[in-house]
Amino acid sequence: MKTTRRIAVIYVIWQMVFGTTQAITEVTRSARRLAAGDLSQQVMVSSLDEAGELARAFNHMAESLKRMVSDMAGEKDKLAA
């Protein structure tokens, strides 16, 4: 019974670590694309933990940046007219 319990604990820990690592990898990949100019980047939020909070913060930042760039383009067009 103890061996089964240990295996279950190891599995749960592995799932937590793997899930966090995947989330950070996804945010990193999207951040690089955003930095390269792809303002459509959003990451899927699938948890309420720190990784989910990071994903929500990234999405908020990406949306704010997209809005600022759009506003600046509109102001540029007004000045050019």
C-alpha positions as CSV (number, residue, x, y, z in Angstrom):
1,M,0.0,0.0,0.0
2,K,2.8,2.4,0.8
3,T,4.4,1.9,-2.6
4,T,1.1,2.7,-4.3
5,R,0.7,5.8,-2.3
6,R,4.2,6.9,-3.1
7,I,3.6,6.4,-6.8
8,A,0.4,8.5,-6.6
9,V,2.3,11.3,-4.8
10,I,5.1,11.2,-7.3
11,Y,2.5,11.3,-10.2
12,V,0.7,14.3,-8.7
13,I,3.9,16.2,-8.2
14,W,5.0,15.4,-11.7
15,Q,1.7,16.6,-13.2
16,M,2.0,19.9,-11.3
17,V,5.6,20.5,-12.4
18,F,4.9,19.4,-16.0
19,G,1.8,21.6,-16.2
20,T,3.7,24.6,-14.8
21,T,6.6,24.1,-17.2
22,Q,4.2,23.8,-20.2
23,A,2.4,27.0,-19.2
24,I,5.7,28.9,-18.8
25,T,6.9,27.6,-22.2
26,E,3.7,28.7,-23.9
27,V,3.9,32.2,-22.4
28,T,7.6,32.4,-23.4
29,R,6.9,31.4,-27.0
30,S,4.0,33.9,-27.2
31,A,6.2,36.7,-25.7
32,R,8.8,36.1,-28.3
33,R,6.2,36.3,-31.1
34,L,4.7,39.5,-29.5
35,A,8.2,41.0,-29.4
36,A,8.6,40.2,-33.1
37,G,5.5,42.2,-33.9
38,D,2.7,39.6,-33.8
39,L,0.2,41.6,-31.7
40,S,-2.4,38.9,-32.0
41,Q,-0.7,36.7,-29.4
42,Q,-2.8,35.3,-26.6
43,V,-2.2,32.3,-24.4
44,M,-4.8,29.8,-23.1
45,V,-5.5,30.2,-19.4
46,S,-6.3,26.8,-17.9
47,S,-5.5,27.2,-14.2
48,L,-6.0,29.4,-11.3
49,D,-2.4,29.0,-10.0
50,E,0.6,31.2,-10.6
51,A,1.0,29.9,-14.1
52,G,-2.6,30.9,-14.9
53,E,-2.0,34.3,-13.3
54,L,1.0,34.7,-15.5
55,A,-1.0,33.8,-18.6
56,R,-3.8,36.3,-17.7
57,A,-1.2,39.0,-17.1
58,F,0.4,38.2,-20.5
59,N,-3.0,38.4,-22.2
60,H,-3.8,41.7,-20.6
61,M,-0.4,43.1,-21.6
62,A,-0.7,41.9,-25.2
63,E,-4.2,43.4,-25.5
64,S,-3.0,46.7,-24.0
65,L,-0.1,46.8,-26.4
66,K,-2.3,46.1,-29.3
67,R,-4.7,48.9,-28.3
68,M,-1.9,51.4,-27.8
69,V,-0.4,50.6,-31.3
70,S,-3.8,50.9,-32.8
71,D,-4.4,54.3,-31.1
72,M,-0.9,55.5,-32.2
73,A,-1.7,54.5,-35.8
74,G,-4.9,56.4,-35.7
75,E,-3.2,59.5,-34.3
76,K,-0.5,59.2,-37.1
77,D,-3.3,59.1,-39.7
78,K,-4.9,62.2,-38.2
79,L,-1.5,64.1,-38.3
80,A,-0.9,63.0,-41.9
81,A,-4.3,64.3,-43.1
